[in-house]
Amino acid sequence: MFSGKVAIITGSAQGLGKAFSRVLLEQGGKVCLSDVNPNVLEKTYEEFKAEFADSVFSLPCDVTEKEQLREVFRRTKETFGRIDLVVNNAGIVHEVQWEKCIDINLNGTIRGTQLGLEYLRRDNGGNGGVILNMASLAGIFPVNYTPVYCATKHAIIGYTRSWALHPDAVNNGVRLVCLCPSFVDTDMIKMDDKSKYIGPDLAQSVLDKHGVMSIDKITQEFLNAIGDETNNGVSIAITKEGVKNIPSPRP
Ligand SMILES: NC(=O)c1ccc[n+]([C@@H]2O[C@H](COP(=O)([O-])OP(=O)(O)OC[C@H]3O[C@@H](n4cnc5c(N)ncnc54)[C@H](O)[C@@H]3O)[C@@H](O)[C@H]2O)c1
């Protein structure tokens, strides 16, 4: 399905971004790994390089740094000759350093989407393609212990839906979707750094109520999302109970 195609995935040294990268490489795709953490990135790159050779390369990138992100796009196009999929995946939970949380989750997604549109749109030399923005179930429902994180994910959905209606995207073959999982078994939900949270007890009770999904489950829905040509503007809610495509309301 993704054979011969090219993806950029931010925050792909570990967790969901790494799993998404692996599944695309297994399908015969090519991937630019990028992450703010150079050590973990290098480890993941070495692991993938051994298996997938020249189909993968990596570039350290902090999504809060516009020029670093631009360089990821430039180098990916230069290396692989095309870009078909942009996954704005880098994200953190941090209610204390809340400006940083907004800059990574929301502003980083906006930066990546703008660059994605620039490189994908057909009237600018691209081939069309998909921009998949990592939102969360916290982009649809309130979360009492992470209001800032929740705000960033709500905003990502509004931003993505808006571009999905824009003629510059629609008429240039660019499709935009949001993935909105509930809790997934990655470092993000580890409660080892409780200072990140306004209320760790609140967090644990919400976690206990909703349960934690496997990375594999989300990876399958990621593949479904990028393959479904009818889902422009859709927010895909993924919970232990099932998957629900929430279409964008029409203004
Ligand atoms: N795990 C969950 O329960 C869950 C649920 C819903 C949505 N999400 C979203 O999925 C995405 C991936 O999260 P994850 O669960 O894999 O977490 P994770 O912490 O395992 O991975 C996040 C990655 O992003 C990287 N990153 C952090 N700041 C960055 C920056 N400034 N620039 C570039 N990379 C940066 C980290 O180094 C890390 O490799 C996030 O957007 C998160 O909000 C996660």
PDBQT file of the ligand as one rigid body, heavy atoms in Angstrom, charges set to zero:
ROOT
HETATM    1  N1  LIG A 301       0.430   7.630  24.455  1.00  0.00    +0.000 N 
HETATM    2  C1  LIG A 301      -0.796   8.069  24.517  1.00  0.00    +0.000 C 
HETATM    3  O1  LIG A 301      -1.579   7.683  25.387  1.00  0.00    +0.000 OA
HETATM    4  C2  LIG A 301      -1.307   9.033  23.470  1.00  0.00    +0.000 A 
HETATM    5  C3  LIG A 301      -2.702   9.166  23.322  1.00  0.00    +0.000 A 
HETATM    6  C4  LIG A 301      -3.183  10.071  22.379  1.00  0.00    +0.000 A 
HETATM    7  C5  LIG A 301      -2.315  10.807  21.608  1.00  0.00    +0.000 A 
HETATM    8  N2  LIG A 301      -0.968  10.648  21.774  1.00  0.00    +0.000 N 
HETATM    9  C6  LIG A 301      -0.087  11.476  20.940  1.00  0.00    +0.000 C 
HETATM   10  O2  LIG A 301       0.757  10.651  20.179  1.00  0.00    +0.000 OA
HETATM   11  C7  LIG A 301       1.961  11.364  19.869  1.00  0.00    +0.000 C 
HETATM   12  C8  LIG A 301       3.159  10.472  20.165  1.00  0.00    +0.000 C 
HETATM   13  O3  LIG A 301       3.234  10.255  21.558  1.00  0.00    +0.000 OA
HETATM   14  P1  LIG A 301       3.789   8.895  22.211  1.00  0.00    +0.000 P 
HETATM   15  O4  LIG A 301       2.680   8.329  23.009  1.00  0.00    +0.000 OA
HETATM   16  O5  LIG A 301       4.447   8.063  21.199  1.00  0.00    +0.000 OA
HETATM   17  O6  LIG A 301       4.814   9.536  23.267  1.00  0.00    +0.000 OA
HETATM   18  P2  LIG A 301       6.387   9.357  23.447  1.00  0.00    +0.000 P 
HETATM   19  O7  LIG A 301       6.714  10.255  24.590  1.00  0.00    +0.000 OA
HETATM   20  O8  LIG A 301       6.749   7.913  23.528  1.00  0.00    +0.000 OA
HETATM   21  O9  LIG A 301       6.994   9.926  22.079  1.00  0.00    +0.000 OA
HETATM   22  C9  LIG A 301       7.002  11.293  21.767  1.00  0.00    +0.000 C 
HETATM   23  C10 LIG A 301       8.231  11.591  20.922  1.00  0.00    +0.000 C 
HETATM   24  O10 LIG A 301       8.203  12.983  20.599  1.00  0.00    +0.000 OA
HETATM   25  C11 LIG A 301       9.515  13.485  20.760  1.00  0.00    +0.000 C 
HETATM   26  N3  LIG A 301       9.499  14.927  20.976  1.00  0.00    +0.000 N 
HETATM   27  C12 LIG A 301       9.189  15.592  22.107  1.00  0.00    +0.000 A 
HETATM   28  N4  LIG A 301       9.361  16.909  21.934  1.00  0.00    +0.000 NA
HETATM   29  C13 LIG A 301       9.776  17.088  20.663  1.00  0.00    +0.000 A 
HETATM   30  C14 LIG A 301      10.149  18.216  19.892  1.00  0.00    +0.000 A 
HETATM   31  N5  LIG A 301      10.152  19.456  20.416  1.00  0.00    +0.000 N 
HETATM   32  N6  LIG A 301      10.517  18.035  18.608  1.00  0.00    +0.000 NA
HETATM   33  C15 LIG A 301      10.585  16.797  18.072  1.00  0.00    +0.000 A 
HETATM   34  N7  LIG A 301      10.274  15.683  18.761  1.00  0.00    +0.000 NA
HETATM   35  C16 LIG A 301       9.869  15.825  20.047  1.00  0.00    +0.000 A 
HETATM   36  C17 LIG A 301      10.079  12.733  21.954  1.00  0.00    +0.000 C 
HETATM   37  O11 LIG A 301      11.500  12.799  22.010  1.00  0.00    +0.000 OA
HETATM   38  C18 LIG A 301       9.543  11.334  21.684  1.00  0.00    +0.000 C 
HETATM   39  O12 LIG A 301      10.425  10.577  20.880  1.00  0.00    +0.000 OA
HETATM   40  C19 LIG A 301       1.905  12.657  20.697  1.00  0.00    +0.000 C 
HETATM   41  O13 LIG A 301       1.487  13.725  19.870  1.00  0.00    +0.000 OA
HETATM   42  C20 LIG A 301       0.857  12.361  21.734  1.00  0.00    +0.000 C 
HETATM   43  O14 LIG A 301       0.225  13.535  22.205  1.00  0.00    +0.000 OA
HETATM   44  C21 LIG A 301      -0.439   9.779  22.671  1.00  0.00    +0.000 A 
ENDROOT
TORSDOF 0
